[in-house]
């Protein structure tokens, strides 16, 4: 007998899948535009930024779940926001490395990194218009 303990899990999974799909579309459009108006390095920078965006999203979700699980179980940590800060520190160090090495155009990587924000905004707009029906 399979008992579902979280009735909103299907909704969250659908939302997560939709965000991933919108991120992929945003990165693909930006990469094609980067290839047309820029060069191959710019296109690769956008794709790498998009991959960083996915890693950042997964890490954000994981650290948020961990934080709320700790609170729900009554565990107290010395510095509960450490996962969030480490995520930004790791991302910043990676971007600094790309910039310092000149491996890819930093603007292209930042455009790809913005895929999560673009996906969330598009999803929000879709949700607003969907709820008006």
Secondary structure, DSSP 8 states (H G I E B T S, - for coil): ----S-TTHHHHHHHHHHHHHHHHHHHHHHHHHHHHHS-HHHHHHHHHHHHHHHHHHHHHHHHHHHHHHHHHTT---S-TTHHHHHHHHHHHHHHHHHHHHT-S-HHHHHHHHTHHHHHHHHHHHHHHHHHT-
